[in-house]
Amino acid sequence: MTGSETVIRPTGGKTRLRLVNSDCLEGMATEPAGSVEVVVTSPPYNLGIKYEGYDDDGSREEYLDWTGRWFAGVSRLLHRNGSFFLNVGSRPRDPWVPFEVLAVAREHFRLQNVFHWVKSISVMKEDAGRCPAITGDIVVGHYKPINSKRFVNDCHEYIFHLTHRGDVKLDRLALGVPYQDKSNVTRWAAAGGRDLHCRGNTWFIPYETIKHRATDRPHPATFPSRLPEMCLRIHGLERVRTVLDPFMGLGSTGTACRRLGLGFIGYERVGTYFEEAVRRLENGA
């Protein structure tokens, strides 16, 4: 199966989604330099996650060396005004991984923004101020609970926004939210008369409820397609032609690209994940 390629052309669209069953290091080496405007991906975290066909429990030194090699490949392909959104998580007893990965990224990119993907959040009524929609204490979202006397439940992951020079302009209001206090619309010149302000760097993106893991999420560490969609929107859709995901998994980034009418290249070395990504994108999932 390795080396096969599937091209999907959504009905009525001018873009194409190219899915390749290949190791990303081999695949990226064949692509033209500067040919992608945005990269959105979530690589293996070196946390012992049980992926099919991949050992995620090697030495940290080997993992970071490999990370540097695929970072170099992404750097070559990323347009000079492009954005690289890197999702990296950790686990309570090994919290250094995102920061060690970021240290390697510093050799190839500038860190322009840090977003926090919040999977679950608790909001107490007394902390909600005058928000009329919150009538009591609420807990929303999903997370994997842990039973520990040392650690708390881990309800977030990092999204590092990396660029070549740290000066890429963003469409900040593409993810804008309404002002809670409507007087700010006219009070602040920056509002420009619009009831919309920058969302900031905390993104609440819950997982969908899983009823059957084998069919709903047959990959142990995938992200919701809303996450790459938000990354693409804040970069600015009008400046995106082709999006790359070196670790395609089940095709969440490709799903977002199909929904937004953007071109996509995805690499996935594991045959079963690749086949599932093809199925989902062909069906418009």
N, C-alpha and C positions, 0 to 999 in steps of 0.2 A: 504493500500500500504506500510506503514512504516514497515521496517524490511525485505523487499524483497531484493534479491541480483541477479545481472546479471553478468555472466562471459563471456567475449568476448576473443576469441583466433583468432587473425588475421591470415588469410590464409598464410601458408608458414612460419609463425613465431613460435618461441619457447616460447614466453612470453605470459602472460595473463593479461587482464585488468579486474579488479574486481570492480564493481560498487555496492554500498550498499545504499539503501534507509533507512538511520538511522541517528540519532544524533551522531556527531563525538565523543562526550564524552563516549557514550555507546559503539560505535564501536571500538574506539582505545583501550579500556580496555580489549578487547578480543584478541588483537594482541600481538605476542611475543616481549619482550623487545629487542631493538637494531636491529629490523628487517627491517628497511628502511634506505637507504643511503641518500636520498634527500627528503625534504618536500618543496613543492611550493604551496602557498595558498594565498588567499585574503579573510579575514574574513569580516563579517559585520563591518561597521565603527562607528556605534552609531551616525549617522548623520541624522537619520530620513528618510533614503532611503526607498521607498515603495516596500519592498520585499513581495512576496506572502508567507503567512504562517509564518512570523517572524516579531516581533516588534523591529524595529531598533531605537526606540525613548525612551528607558528606561533611568533610571538614570545613570550617568557616573560611580558612585560608583559600581553599580550592574554590569555594563558592564565590568569594569576592573577586578572585582572579577571573573567573568566568564572567562575573557581572561586568567587570571592566572591559572585557572583550566585546560583549554585546552592546554595552554603552557606546563603544567606539563605532560599531556598526550603525547604531541609531544616529549618532552625531554626524556621520557621513551622509546619511539619507535625509536628515532634517533640513528643510529650507532655512535660509539665514534668518527669516522672520517667523519661523515656525515655533510651535509649542510642543513640549514633551510632558505629558501628565503621567507620572509614575505612582501607582498605588502600591504601597508596601505596608504590611501589617507585622505584628509581633505576637508574642504570647507572654503572659505575666512573668514566667520564670526565665524568659530570654528577651528582655525589652530592648536590647541594643541593636537588633537587626536593622530597623529603618535608618538609624543614624550611621551605622557602619556602611550601609549601601549608599547613603547620601555622601559620605566622605569619598567614596569611589566616584560618584557622579561629579563631584567638584573638579575632578581632573579633566572633565569633558564639557561641562555645562556651567551656567550660572543658575543659582536658585532664585527665581523671581517671586514665587508665592508658595505658601504652605496652606493647603486646605485640609480640613479635618472632616473625614467621612464619618458622620455620627449614625450608628445603626439603631441605637435605642437611647431614649432620653426620658428623664423624669422631670416634670414641671409641677411644683407645688403652687397651689392657688395663691398663697400669701406672697409668692415671688412673681406672680404674673401681672402685678400692678392693676391697671384699669382695663385690662383686656376682657371684654364682656363674653368672649367666646369660651373662656376657661372658667367653668363654674365649680370646679373641684380639682383635687390633686389628680394628675394624669401620668400614665406611663405608656409610651408608644414605641413601637419597633420591636425587633427581635435580636437576640444575642445568644451566645453559647454560655450558659451559666457554669461556674466552676465551684467546687467545694474545697475551700481552702481557708486556713487560719492566717495566711500571710498576704494573700492577694485579693483584690476586688475583681468583679466581673469586667471584662474588657469589651467596651461598647463602641470603640472607634478605631479607625485606621487612618494613616496619612495618605494624602495625595500631594506629591511634590511637583510643582510646576517649574520645569527646567527649560531654559532657552539658551541660545548661543551667547547673547550679550547682556541679558537681563533687562532689555528695553522694548519688549514686544507689547504693542498696544492691544488692550483687551476691550471687548464689548461688555463693560461692567453691568449695564442695565439689562442685558439679555437674560439674566437671572434675577432681575430686580424684584423687590417685594414692596407692597404698599406701605405707606407711613401709617403707623398706629395712631399717632397724633396728627390729624389732618391739617392742623394749623402750620405744620412744618412745610407743607407744599408751597405756601406763599411766604413763609418766614425766611427760608433759606434760598439764597440766589442759586445755589448749586442744583436745587430741585428743578429749576426752569419751568415751574408751573405744572410739573408732572407728579402724579401720586405714585412715585416709584423711586426707590433708593437701592443702593448696592446691598446685596445680600450678605456680603462679607465672606469670611473664610471658613465658616462652619456650615456644612451641608448635611441636612438630615435626609438620608436616603435609606428607608427601611427595605429589608428583604421582603419579597412576597411570601405569604404563608405556604409552607410545603406540606402537601398532603401525602405524596408518594415520592420519597427521595430518589428512587431508582429512575423515575421518569421526569420528575420536576427539576431535580438538580443532580444529575449523575456525575458531576465533577465536584471534588471536595473543597474547592476554593475559588468560586466564580463570583463576579460582582454583577449587580443588577444593571440592565442596559441604560437605566436612567443616569447612572454615574458617568459613562462616557458621553452621553448626550449633553449633560451639563458642562463637561469639559469642552466639548466642541462649540457649544453655544457661547460660552464666555470667551473663547478665543476669537470668535467672529465668523459666522458661517459663510459670509460673502468672501472670505479669504481662504476658504478651504476647498480644494479639489480632491485630494487623495489623503486618506487616513491610514496609518499603519498600526497593527497590533502584532508584535513579534511572538506573543504567547496567547494565541487566540482562544484557547479553551473551547467553550461551547458557543462562542461567537457573539458575546454581548456587545462588543464594540461594533462588529459588523451589523448587528441588529439596529443599533443606534444610527449607523450610517445609512442603512436602507430606509429607515424612517425619515431621515433628513435629506435624502437624495444626494448623498456624497459617495465618492469613489472609495473603495476599501481594498486593502491588501492584508491578509491575515496568515500567519504561519502557525502550524500546530504539528508537532512531531508524533503525538500519540494518535494512532489510527481511529480508535473508538471515539475520542473527543472530536477529531476532525470530521468523522462521518455524522456525528450528532450536530455539529455546527452547520454543515452543509444542509442537513435536513431542516434545521430551524430557519436558516436564511432563505432556502427555497420556498418554505411555507410562509415566509413573512413573519416569523415568530419574534 
